[in-house]
Amino acid sequence: MTTIVAVNCRVLSKPTLTGVGRYTLQLLDSLVTRDDGLEYVAFGIDELPELLQGRDGIESAREPAWSPSGPVAHAWEQFRLPLALRQHEVDLLHTPAGHAPALSRLPKVTTIHDISPIAHPEWFSTGYATLYRILTPVTVRTSDALITVSESAATDIRDRYPSTSVHAVQNGVARVPNGERPTEFDVPETYFLFVGSLNPRKNISGLLRAYRKYRDNTEEPAALLLVGPENDVFADVGVDPVPGAHTTGYVSDSELGWLYRHARGFVFPSLYEGFGLPIVEAMSVGTPVITAEYGAMAETANDAAILVDPEDEAALADALLELDTDSSHREALAACGRERAEKFTWERAAGETTRIYESVHS
């Protein structure tokens, strides 16, 4: 007998996919590939993304979200989505990013990637942190199963909401394309790469200060490319401009693949993550990684990266210098990283997720 899973795809309506959007798309891609008697109906978008178009086992409900994000999007999620679900024959609901609609009576599976707006509200706008603080406990209470993307994130959720059962299902990593060299900006011959947003938890200010220290200790420093921020990053994070550090704005997947593959190293000194997908993306193409020595970053990287205290700028600068000057260490990390990345597959994540579906719809 076929089980029909409604998927809240509101996050896929954003013009540029962030980490949770890529998670949703790649997970759906692998779920639809499985031959296990499950079919999927996407809510929150009008048309399926190109990757999913023409595929058996998935269709769009043609119930687009009122907005990709913000209060209007959450209002759609809580009030319009439950009504839309009743107009379709579906057996359960998975919300891979966002908050489960409390008013829906369907069995609900919800992925909470992390609880950073609750653990560290100072990193977010007051409105966003307040909304998250209101909706998250409701989602925890009304969901039949919770998924998160690392054991570290699962521990944070259990500590915040005792007696909560959480399944840790680690992300996979999609193949990083060989890609094309970016043409909108000059790519330095040698560079370190950072990929992320301006959110304070990404620790760009600490990275820039550490990079300045690194430059002071080498005659031929590699550049630093910050992929993601489009604004005046130095003013936004309160750091004076640093020679050799450049922002690129957002780049295409093809360009990002090229940048990953040609970087001297990937540096990701985040203070808090649910998983840290860019770490695995870099490792998968043999680019050595520097990241934080704790939390999900250390869990994801394991012993296949240089791990440092991200708030110790001197230690981070030393790690940059080591990676830049020690070719044998770079080669060893590249080999360890590739091996580590092979453990993260979307096929495995999809299999674990379908078993959770079965547990709530039996």
Secondary structure, 3 states (H helix, E strand, C coil): CCEEEEEECHHHHCCCCCHHHHHHHHHHHHHHHCCCCEEEEEEECCCCCHHHCCCCCEEEEEEECCCCCCHHHHHHHHHHHHHHHHCCCCCEEEECCCCCCCCCCCCEEEECCCCHHHHCHHHCCHHHHHHHHHHHHHHHHHCCEEEECCHHHHHHHHHHCCCCCEEECCCCCCCCCCCCCCCCCCCCCCEEEEECCCCHHHCHHHHHHHHHHHHHCCCCCCEEEEECCCCCHHHHHCCCCCCCEEEEECCCHHHHHHHHHHCCEEEECCCCCCCCHHHHHHHHCCCCEEEECCHHHHHHHCCCCEEECCCCHHHHHHHHHHHHHCHHHHHHHHHHHHHHHCCCCHHHHHHHHHHHHHHHCC
